[in-house]
Every structure is written in structure tokens, then in C-alpha cells.
Amino acid sequence: MQKNPLSLTSTAAERIKFLLSQQPDARALRIGVKTKGCSGLSYAIDYANAPQALDIVVTDQEVTVYIDAKASMYIFGTEMDYVTENMKSGFVFRNPNEKGRCGCGESFHV
């Protein structure tokens, strides 16, 4: 059995289902990385209605996520969670490939 490059917690899956229910043209979230911040890379999340040519399609807990092929080597093995704290809420990526993060937590490097 092949391991998905990305896994979702139940909290993340429920949040994605909710977000997609609010976007009638979107069928999935598309996850990638972009150059940003003091550590070099930042996660990027967008709505998508179809995968792009080389995207990796991941289905976990009845949720579909497209992963930009260029990002797959940076996020392979990552767990995506949704966390609600006192003053903020959002998706959190637990990435075993990260070697460090910037002080504000916005960017990472591998």
C-alpha cells in the first residue's frame, strides 16, 4: 500500500468540508509551497475545481486535496491539522521534513 504524501486529521477534514460547502465552484483544496518569509518557504492553499496537469490527488477522510507536484518533495509525510486557539485559528502543517522555522512561524526550510 502506497502512503499518501499528505494526511489529514479529522479536524482538518471537517474544516475542509465546511470550506468547500461555502464555495460551490470548488471541489478540493490545492496545496503548494511558495518562496516567502525569512526561512524561505511558505505553505499556499487555494480552492480548485480540478487538478492541474501534474498535481498529486490525495483523498483522505472523504476529502480531496490536490498537491502541486513541485511542492510534493517538500511536504511528503506531512500531517495537516486545523487548530483553534484563543486568538487565532487555521491550518497547521506538521512536516517531518522541516529543518527549521522562522520566529513568527510563517515560513520554513527543509
N, C-alpha and C positions, 0 to 999 in steps of 0.2 A: 504494500500500500504506500503510495506516494504522499509525503507530507505537504500540506498547504504552505505556501510561503508566508501566509498571514493567518492568524487565528483570532477569533472574536470572543470576548467574554459575553455572557448573556446580557449584561447591562448595555454593552456596545451594540449588540444585535437589536435589542429593543429600541434603542435610540435611533439607530439607522432606519428601522421600520417606521418609526414615527416621522422622521425627517422625510423619508420617501413618500409617505402618505400625504405630506403637505406640498409635494412637488409632482403634479400629475404627469409631467413630461419626463421625469427621471425614473429609471429602472434600477439604478445602482449608484454607489459612490465610487469615484475613481481616486485612487491614492497614488501619489508620486512623491518625489523629493525635488527640491529646488535649491539653488545656491542662495543662501541668505544667512544673516546673523554673523556673530563673531566666531562661531565654531565651524561654519562652512555650509551645513545642510539643514534644511527645514522640511517638515512634512507638509504636503499640499493635499487638500481634499476638495473635490468638486463633485457636482452632480453629473451624471452621464445617462444617456438613454441607450447607448450601445458601446461595446468595447472598441477601442481603436485597433488598428491592424495587428500590432504585436503585444497588446495587453494580455496579461495573465488573468484569467477569470477564476475567482475563488468563490465558492458557495459554502457558507458555514452558518449553521443555525437558521436555515431558511432565508438567509440574506446573501445577496450577491455583491461582491466588491470587485472592481477592476483595478489591477495594479499595472501602472506604467512599466513597460519592460525595462526601461533604463533605470528604474528605481528598485527592481527586484533584488539585485545583488546587495543593496544597502539595507533592505528590510526583511530578508529571508529569515524566518523563525520568529518574527515579531508577533507579540500579542497586542491587540487593540482593545482598549477598555474605554468606558465612559465614566467619568468621575464627577460627582457633585460635592463641592466643599462649601465652606461658609460664604466666601466672597466670589467664587468662580465655579464654572463647570465647563467640561469639554472632553474631547477625546484625548486619551493618553496612550502613548506607544511604549511598550516595554520591549526594547530591542536589544537582544544579546550581542549584536554586532557593534554597538556604540562603544567607543573608547573614551568619550568624554562629552560633556555638555557645557554650554556657556552658563554664566551665572544666573541669567534670567530664565533659563530653560527653553528658550525659543529655538535654539539650533543645536546641532550635534555633529560629531565627526566619527568616522569609522577607521 
